[in-house]
Amino acid sequence: MDPMMKLLCVFGLLVLAQTRAVMGFSGLQKCGFQAIYNFGDSNSDTGAISASLSEVTSPNGETFFGHPSGRFCDGRLIIDFIAERLKLPYLSAYLDSVGAVFRHGANFATGGSSIRPGGYSPFHLGIQISQFVQFKARTIALYNKLSPSEPETIPPFKSNLPRPADFSTALYTFDIGQNDLAYGFQHSTQEQVRKSIPDILNQFSEAVHLLYEEGARFFWVHNTGPIGCLPYSYLYHQSNPGNLDQYKCVNSQNEIAQEFNRQLKNKVSQLSTQLPHSAFTYVDVYSTKYQLISTAKSQGFIDPMNFCCGSFYGVHINCGKKAIVNGTVYGNPCQHPAKHISWDGIHYSESANLWLANRILNGSHSYPPFSVEDACQNLQNAIG
């Protein structure tokens, strides 16, 4: 066992042993995690960007939901499969005011978001944390105003809100950082991106510290995926085959993603030391995604650089759009999205997300090597 894994295991076990004294209620059913609070980008956005800035249109959502669901995918995302495994409802986006239910958590992830300000979206991680702080404060104030001894004048309010005690027993998940690299690749040199990593992760650390001060204790942190293996990365770098690996992934971009992940893992280790009553799980999404891409055919998928929705034939056609190029209509989605790893050239298909979730959530790519169910059951036993 490497030193970091040993450190995380020790702190994970310590916090579980101390949970009974920290938590203020018992009698949980099936699972200790009664809520999930997620922070991230389009890889885990369940409707924020669609509700606030730009609608995510059909054919997104066609496979599972049968209609656009605010997700950049034909169906479910990894965060949806996390919720399923924990027997919780899918997370409503914090920015979606129509039909949102926050009884078991909220999703602050927004498409295009990065850890640092700037980039593709105004909703960087600092803004997402500020939104959570306000959400928690207003939730507790409203919940306390609706006294259980008096008839509720507006019943949906209380039934749609998380219980105040649930904030300290919730799972806090992160899937963010890819856009810090992607925006850097687009607007600066790769060496500048590499040098920016410490500052990016310092801001990530500040965000975690703020959540800890708000009572968050259980953190699930995804590292960033192999950005050089996205089909659009390949399309824009295919003219330089010397920079591609055997699976057509862009070597230089993946090397920086791996450096980002190495420093992120160290940062998580530091946070475990600095925040003594915390339990961190660091999830190696990079290796899981690369494993899928490198074994695509044997896993029942077609060429991982062949995406389903949208087109690139000298003209970039976004998923959901159509264009006529030399008399031919491009942009129609493929007939069998389940055979594709990539849904739209940037985001993964539901079938790929399910494959990834099955491996991520069983603990085989996590440090410490706890599955989501194990971590949840350990918490249940500790407060039981």
Solvent accessible surface area in square Angstrom, and as a share of the most:
residue,aa,sasa,rsa
1,M,145,0.65
2,D,58,0.30
3,P,115,0.73
4,M,22,0.10
5,M,31,0.14
6,K,113,0.48
7,L,53,0.27
8,L,3,0.01
9,C,20,0.12
10,V,73,0.42
11,F,35,0.15
12,G,7,0.07
13,L,105,0.52
14,L,83,0.41
15,V,6,0.04
16,L,20,0.10
17,A,84,0.65
18,Q,67,0.30
19,T,1,0.01
20,R,153,0.56
21,A,98,0.76
22,V,70,0.40
23,M,16,0.07
24,G,75,0.72
25,F,48,0.20
26,S,70,0.45
27,G,62,0.60
28,L,18,0.09
29,Q,142,0.63
30,K,163,0.69
31,C,9,0.05
32,G,0,0.00
33,F,5,0.02
34,Q,25,0.11
35,A,0,0.00
36,I,0,0.00
37,Y,0,0.00
38,N,1,0.01
39,F,0,0.00
40,G,0,0.00
41,D,2,0.01
42,S,14,0.09
43,N,27,0.14
44,S,3,0.02
45,D,0,0.00
46,T,10,0.06
47,G,5,0.05
48,A,1,0.00
49,I,16,0.08
50,S,27,0.17
51,A,52,0.40
52,S,48,0.31
53,L,105,0.52
54,S,72,0.47
55,E,126,0.56
56,V,7,0.04
57,T,53,0.31
58,S,68,0.44
59,P,18,0.11
60,N,8,0.04
61,G,0,0.00
62,E,68,0.30
63,T,68,0.40
64,F,85,0.35
65,F,47,0.20
66,G,59,0.56
67,H,109,0.49
68,P,50,0.31
69,S,22,0.14
70,G,7,0.07
71,R,14,0.05
72,F,49,0.21
73,C,0,0.00
74,D,2,0.01
75,G,0,0.00
76,R,41,0.15
77,L,6,0.03
78,I,12,0.06
79,I,7,0.04
80,D,1,0.01
81,F,8,0.03
82,I,2,0.01
83,A,0,0.00
84,E,63,0.28
85,R,71,0.26
86,L,3,0.01
87,K,143,0.61
88,L,19,0.09
89,P,78,0.49
90,Y,71,0.27
91,L,10,0.05
92,S,24,0.15
93,A,3,0.02
94,Y,49,0.19
95,L,48,0.24
96,D,42,0.22
97,S,108,0.69
98,V,127,0.73
99,G,73,0.70
100,A,22,0.17
101,V,76,0.43
102,F,33,0.14
103,R,52,0.19
104,H,47,0.21
105,G,1,0.01
106,A,0,0.00
107,N,0,0.00
108,F,2,0.01
109,A,0,0.00
110,T,1,0.00
111,G,8,0.07
112,G,17,0.16
113,S,0,0.00
114,S,4,0.03
115,I,4,0.02
116,R,78,0.29
117,P,80,0.50
118,G,48,0.46
119,G,29,0.28
120,Y,100,0.38
121,S,5,0.04
122,P,82,0.52
123,F,33,0.14
124,H,32,0.14
125,L,1,0.01
126,G,33,0.32
127,I,66,0.33
128,Q,0,0.00
129,I,2,0.01
130,S,67,0.43
131,Q,23,0.10
132,F,1,0.00
133,V,52,0.30
134,Q,94,0.42
135,F,14,0.06
136,K,31,0.13
137,A,59,0.46
138,R,158,0.58
139,T,5,0.03
140,I,48,0.25
141,A,61,0.47
142,L,50,0.25
143,Y,46,0.18
144,N,99,0.51
145,K,155,0.66
146,L,23,0.12
147,S,34,0.22
148,P,122,0.77
149,S,99,0.64
150,E,111,0.50
151,P,127,0.80
152,E,63,0.28
153,T,121,0.70
154,I,83,0.42
155,P,79,0.49
156,P,72,0.45
157,F,88,0.37
158,K,28,0.12
159,S,71,0.46
160,N,49,0.25
161,L,21,0.11
162,P,0,0.00
163,R,81,0.30
164,P,40,0.25
165,A,44,0.34
166,D,0,0.00
167,F,4,0.02
168,S,31,0.20
169,T,0,0.00
170,A,0,0.00
171,L,7,0.03
172,Y,1,0.00
173,T,4,0.02
174,F,2,0.01
175,D,23,0.12
176,I,11,0.05
177,G,0,0.00
178,Q,21,0.09
179,N,16,0.08
180,D,16,0.08
181,L,0,0.00
182,A,25,0.19
183,Y,74,0.28
184,G,13,0.13
185,F,34,0.14
186,Q,120,0.53
187,H,110,0.49
188,S,46,0.29
189,T,77,0.45
190,Q,58,0.26
191,E,90,0.40
192,Q,101,0.45
193,V,3,0.02
194,R,87,0.32
195,K,145,0.61
196,S,20,0.13
197,I,0,0.00
198,P,66,0.41
199,D,60,0.31
200,I,1,0.00
201,L,3,0.02
202,N,70,0.36
203,Q,54,0.24
204,F,3,0.01
205,S,14,0.09
206,E,107,0.48
207,A,4,0.03
208,V,0,0.00
209,H,58,0.26
210,L,88,0.44
211,L,0,0.00
212,Y,31,0.12
213,E,131,0.59
214,E,48,0.21
215,G,19,0.19
216,A,0,0.00
217,R,43,0.16
218,F,8,0.04
219,F,3,0.01
220,W,4,0.01
221,V,1,0.01
222,H,9,0.04
223,N,4,0.02
224,T,6,0.04
225,G,6,0.06
226,P,2,0.01
227,I,7,0.03
228,G,0,0.00
229,C,3,0.02
230,L,17,0.08
231,P,4,0.02
232,Y,18,0.07
233,S,14,0.09
234,Y,39,0.15
235,L,32,0.16
236,Y,128,0.49
237,H,51,0.23
238,Q,80,0.36
239,S,105,0.68
240,N,79,0.41
241,P,95,0.60
242,G,74,0.71
243,N,29,0.15
244,L,31,0.15
245,D,35,0.18
246,Q,152,0.68
247,Y,66,0.25
248,K,73,0.31
249,C,0,0.00
250,V,0,0.00
251,N,51,0.26
252,S,25,0.16
253,Q,10,0.05
254,N,8,0.04
255,E,94,0.42
256,I,2,0.01
257,A,0,0.00
258,Q,91,0.40
259,E,36,0.16
260,F,1,0.01
261,N,11,0.06
262,R,133,0.48
263,Q,36,0.16
264,L,5,0.02
265,K,45,0.19
266,N,69,0.35
267,K,30,0.13
268,V,0,0.00
269,S,19,0.12
270,Q,86,0.38
271,L,0,0.00
272,S,2,0.01
273,T,81,0.47
274,Q,97,0.43
275,L,8,0.04
276,P,69,0.43
277,H,74,0.33
278,S,1,0.00
279,A,16,0.13
280,F,8,0.03
281,T,13,0.07
282,Y,6,0.02
283,V,0,0.00
284,D,29,0.15
285,V,4,0.03
286,Y,21,0.08
287,S,40,0.26
288,T,0,0.00
289,K,13,0.06
290,Y,58,0.22
291,Q,72,0.32
292,L,0,0.00
293,I,6,0.03
294,S,29,0.19
295,T,48,0.28
296,A,6,0.05
297,K,183,0.78
298,S,94,0.61
299,Q,69,0.31
300,G,54,0.51
301,F,18,0.08
302,I,62,0.32
303,D,62,0.32
304,P,18,0.12
305,M,15,0.07
306,N,74,0.38
307,F,28,0.12
308,C,6,0.03
309,C,0,0.00
310,G,10,0.09
311,S,10,0.06
312,F,50,0.21
313,Y,128,0.49
314,G,69,0.67
315,V,73,0.42
316,H,89,0.40
317,I,6,0.03
318,N,87,0.44
319,C,24,0.15
320,G,29,0.28
321,K,122,0.52
322,K,135,0.57
323,A,31,0.24
324,I,124,0.63
325,V,27,0.16
326,N,152,0.78
327,G,68,0.65
328,T,64,0.37
329,V,78,0.45
330,Y,52,0.20
331,G,6,0.05
332,N,85,0.43
333,P,38,0.24
334,C,33,0.20
335,Q,153,0.68
336,H,111,0.50
337,P,18,0.11
338,A,63,0.49
339,K,99,0.42
340,H,14,0.06
341,I,4,0.02
342,S,5,0.03
343,W,0,0.00
344,D,18,0.09
345,G,0,0.00
346,I,68,0.35
347,H,20,0.09
348,Y,19,0.07
349,S,0,0.00
350,E,17,0.07
351,S,29,0.19
352,A,0,0.00
353,N,9,0.05
354,L,72,0.36
355,W,22,0.08
356,L,0,0.00
357,A,1,0.00
358,N,66,0.34
359,R,67,0.25
360,I,0,0.00
361,L,0,0.00
362,N,74,0.38
363,G,3,0.02
364,S,75,0.49
365,H,36,0.16
366,S,3,0.02
367,Y,51,0.19
368,P,3,0.02
369,P,70,0.44
370,F,48,0.20
371,S,12,0.08
372,V,2,0.01
373,E,66,0.30
374,D,74,0.38
375,A,20,0.16
376,C,5,0.03
377,Q,80,0.35
378,N,46,0.24
379,L,0,0.00
380,Q,36,0.16
381,N,94,0.48
382,A,20,0.15
383,I,7,0.04
384,G,66,0.64
